[in-house]
Structure formats: C-alpha cells, structure tokens
Amino acid sequence: MTDTQAIDATGLTKRYGEVVAVDRLSLTVAPGEIHALLGLNGAGKTTTIRMLLGMVRPTAGRVSLLGTRVRPGAHAVWSRVGYLVETPAAYPELTVTENLVVAARLRGLSEDAPVSEVITRLDLGAYAHHRARTLSLGNAQRLGLAKALIHRPALLVLDEPANGLDPAGVAEIRALLGELARDGVAVLLSSHILTEVARLATRIGVLDRGRLVWTGATADLIAHARPRLTVLVRDRDAAAAALHAAGHPVSRTGDNGLELEDERAVGRPEEIATLLVTAGCPPSRLAVERDDLETCFLRLVSTS
C-alpha cells in the first residue's frame, strides 16, 4: 500500500463573480477508500468534482491526483483516472459495443478484452448491439460507468452514479464499487441518496453552500443519530410534572407525546415507566428511538 493519496485537494475555491460556489475546500481520499460527498442541490458537489478533474480552473487552491499536480500539460495522470460527471455522454447512433470500442481506442487500448469485460461487469450484454439513443436512462448510466471503467483506473470519480437506476441496479453498482475498493481503487462519488451512501461509503463529507461542514467516517455520522425516549400518556401535563420533579427535562411532541433526551432516561426506560405508573400516569407507549441518517444530515447543514 502506497502512502500517496489518490486525491489531495487543499483550499479549493471557485467564484463566479460575487457567487462563491466552493469555499476553501480541502479533501483527501486514500487508495481503496470510497468517499462520498453529500449535499443539497446547489451545495457545490459538481463544481468540486469538476475542479478535481481539471474541467474547471479553481479561483484558488491546488489539487493532486495519484501524486500528480492537476494543471495544464499534466496529461499522464488521466490514463489512471475514470470519471462520470452529470449526464453520461455517448454517440447516439453507435451501439453500446461501438461506443465502448471508441472509448477503448481513445484510451490507447487495442485489444477487445476490456470491452467484453466491462459489458459483462455492467450487465450490458442484452444491449450490446442497441444504439445508444435507444437506451433507457438507467442503461445509459451503465454505459457511462462502463466507459469510466474500461481502462481499469486507479481512481474513479462519479457524480450521482445511481441516477436513473432501479433498486436492483443500485444494488449492483454498490457491489461493483465495493469490489473495486477491495482491489485498491479509490472512489469519490457525489450523491443525495443517503441510505445508499451509508451502506457503501467508507467516509463522508457534507457540503453546504460550497463549504465542507463535516467530514469523517460513515460510522461517525451515524453516531450523530440522537437517541431519545418517546412516551405517550393520557394526562401529559401530570406526566411532565412528575418527570420534571424527578429531574428529567421533558419536551412535548404531538398529541399526548413527551420526549426525553437525558442519558439517564434513555439508558433506563424501565425507571421512567415505573415513575409514571407510581405518579398515576401510566404510559400507553414507551420506546427508545434514534434519528435517521437524513435527520442527521439536515441537522448538520442547518447549523452550518
């Protein structure tokens, strides 16, 4: 394993007049890592990816891919990078196979093996002789991914790779990216499908209005899920008074609902149940719940 980062970006900034699309973003991605950029529409994900790939010149900052500084004239590194940004492009009148043959030749690959291999890998065999213009959105996305993978890159950069795919297709791409990462390929992807990111990514960066507001292991984001004890009672005022008297801060939720977040209540819900029964306010429902990943994400961007 090399110590060279697959992506090493420092202080990336992009301004369009008075608009700051990306603001001093720094990012590293290691070989064998799947790193996801999460953000609402307009957060700066695609602009960031375009700067990393040299498609957009940064206003400030620097980028190195696989140990090579991204700048005009640094062509050699692109033979080791695969990418799919926004809408997948293809020659509409050429078949899937013909599009991949062209992509292989542009990459300097002469043998037919990579074309056959990537058609099998992306499950495009049934569409190999279909013209690209006849493909569904999902299969057009598969073709775009096939073109990004045909030269067996060391770094794969994908903007919304699950776009247009059905649930089975999403699962297949998840398995494929996991296999690539196990082989040492670094993967950077942007996505808004939070549940998929949680199942796939090694690390997550959360973008909001061009700034990287949080970055860390996926497990650390899930750990932001706030545990709480939810209680339903008939006499909410009496129950709240009893809980306050016992030293438990309480908030009201919905009809007849109470919510407790203190560690003692969450850790020992049976004591809360006993306390309420003793006070003459037996709960009709009592459960420990956690925020889902979407709630954690929205909390991060709302507080940035």
N, C-alpha and C positions, 0 to 999 in steps of 0.2 A: 504494500500500500504506500503510495507516494504522499508526501506532505503538501504537495501543490494543490491548492483549491481549484475546483472546476470553475467556480465563479468567485471573483473577488472584486467587489464594487465599493468605492468609498466616496461619500459626499456627492452622489449623483443628484443633479438639479436640472430641471428643464423649465424654462419660462417662455411663454408666448405673450409678448407684450407685458401687460400687467398681471396676467394669469400665471400662477406658479402651478404647473401640472405635477411636478415631482420636486420634493423639497429635501435636499441633503440626505438622501437615502444611502445607507450602507448595508451591504449584504454579502454573505459568504455561503457557498454551497460546496460540500465536500464530495469526492467520488463515492458512489454508492448510496447517496442520500437523495431522498425525494422531498423537495422543499416546495411548499405551496404558498402562493401569495393570495390572500383573501382580501376582498374589499367590495364595497358597493359600486354600482355603476358610476364612472367618473372619478374613482378614487386614485387613478394613476397606474393601474396594473399594466395596461397595454403599452403606455408610454415608457414605463420602466423596462419592459421586455424589449421594446424597440431600441432603447438606448444600449441595453446589454448586447444586442446583436449588431450594433453599428448601423442600424437603419435610420436612427435619429441622432444627430450630434448633441451631446449634453451641453447645457449652458455652463456647467461646472462639474467637477468630479472626474473620476477615472474608473475604467473597467479593465480587468484582465480575465480572459477565459483560458483555462487549461495552461496557465502560466505565461500566456502571451498577451501583451497590452493591445486592446482594441483601438486601432487608429488607421487612418488611410495607408494603404500599402501592405498592411499585415494580413496577407491572404492565406498563408499556410494553415492557420488555425481552423478555417472554415471547413476543411476536409474532415475535421473531427467533431463538428457540431451539426446536429439536426434540429430543425425547428418547424413549428406550425403556428402562425400568428394570424389571429382573426379568421377570415373566411378562407378555406382551402382553395388554392388555385389549381386548375388543370386545363389542358387543351380540350375543349368541349367535343370536338369531332373525332378525337382519338379514343381508342378503347382504354380500359384500365391497364391492360398489359402494355400497350403502346406508350401510355403516359409514363409508366414506370421504366420502360426501356430508355426513353428520353432522359428521365431523371438520372438513371444509372450512367448514361453516357456523359451527361453534364458533370457528374461526379468523377469521371475518369474510370468507371468500371466497365470492363469489356466483356466479362463472362455473363451468361444468362442466369447463373445460380442465384445471385442476390434478388433478382426479380421473382423467381419462383418461390424463394424462401419467404419473402415479405408478403406475397399474395397469400401464402398458406398461413403465415403468422397473423395477418389481419383478417382472415376468413373472407377473402375476396374471390375465392375460386369460382363461385357461381356467377360472378360478374366480370370475370377476366376479359370477356370479349364484348362487353357492353360499352357503348360510347359514354364518356364521362358526363355529357349533358343529360343523359337519361337516369343518372343515379339519384337516389333519394338523398336527403340532407345527411342522414347518418352514414350512408355508404360513401358519399363524397368526403365526409370527415375521415373515414377509414382510409380512403385513397391518400388524403393529405398526410395522415400519420405514416402510411407506407412509404411515401416519398421522403419523409423526415428520417425514416429508419433504414433506408435501403443501403446506406454506406456504413452501417454499424457504428454510429457515432459514440464518442466517449461522453458527450454532453448532449442532452435533449431538452429543448426549451419549448414549452407548449402553452398556448393561450386558449383556455377553455377547451381542453381536449375531448370532453364528453358531450360537447354541443351537438344536438341532433340525434344522439344515440338513444336507443331504447334501454330499459333496465338491464337486459341481457348483454347488450353491447357495452354498457358502462362497466359491468362486472368483468367482461373480457379485457377491456382496456386496463382496468385496475390490476388484473392478474398479470397482464403483459408488462406494465410498468414496474410491478413488484419483481418480476423475473429479471428485467433489465437492471434494476438497482442491485439485486443479488449478484449480478455479473460485474458490478463495479461501475455501471453507467450512472452519472449524475443526472437528476431530473429536476428541472424547475418548471412548475406549472402555475397558471393562474386559474382560479375557479370561484364560483359563488355557490357551488353545491357543497354545503358544509358537512353533511353526513358522509359524503364520499371522501372528502379531504381527511376527515378524522380517521377513516378506515385505511387510508393509503399513505398519507404524508408522514415523513419522519419528523419534519419541523414545519412550523407555520409562521408566516409573517403577516400581520394585519396592517393594511394600508387604509388611511383615511385622509382625504383631501391632500394627497401627494406625500404624506408623511408616514413613515413606518412607526406605528404607535405601539406595537407589541411584536416581539419575536421570541420564539422558544420552542421546546419540544411539544409535540401534539398532546402528550400526556399532561403537560403543564397547563395548556389551555383548558383541557377537560377538567383539570383540578380547580379552575375558576368557577366551576359549577357550584353555586351556593347552596348548601344543604339547609333545609328549613323544616319545621314541624307544622303541618297544617291540621287544624282542628275545626270540626263542625259541632255546634251546640245549639240547643233551643233558646237558651237565655244568654245571649252573647255578652250583654253588659255585666251580668253577675259573674260569668266565667272570666271575663277580662279583669274584673276587680279582684277575684281570687288569685289569679295568676300574678297580677301586679303586687299584691300583698305578699306573695311568696318570692318576689324578687325576679320575676320573669318579664322582660319587656315584650309587649304584645302589639301587633298591628292588626287592623280589621281588614278583611278581604271578602268581597261579595256578600251574599245574604247569609247571615249567621256564621261567617267564617272568621277564624283567627289564625294568625301566623306568628310563630316564634322562631328566632334565629340564634338565640344564645346557645352556647355549646352544651350547657347542662341539659337544656330541654331536648335538643336534637339527639344527644347521646343517651338520654334515659327517658324515652317517651312514656314508659310504663309509670314513671313517677308523676308525670303530668296527668295521665289518666286517673291515677289514684287520687291526686289532689282535687281534680274536678268532681269526681264522684263524691268525695268527702264534703265538698262545698255544695253539693246538691245540684251540680250542673254536669251530669254525665255526658260524655261526648258521643255523638252518633257516628262520627268518623274521626280517625286519628291516623296520620301517616307521615313518614319522613320522605320528602321529595327533594330533587335536585333540579337546577336549571338545565335546560338542554343546551347543546352547543350553539344554536342560533342565538339564544338569550345571552350567553357569554360573549359572543362576537358583538352583538348590538350594544352591550354594556361597554365594551372596550372602545367602540367608535363614538359612542355618545358622550364619553367622558374625556375624549382626547382634545 
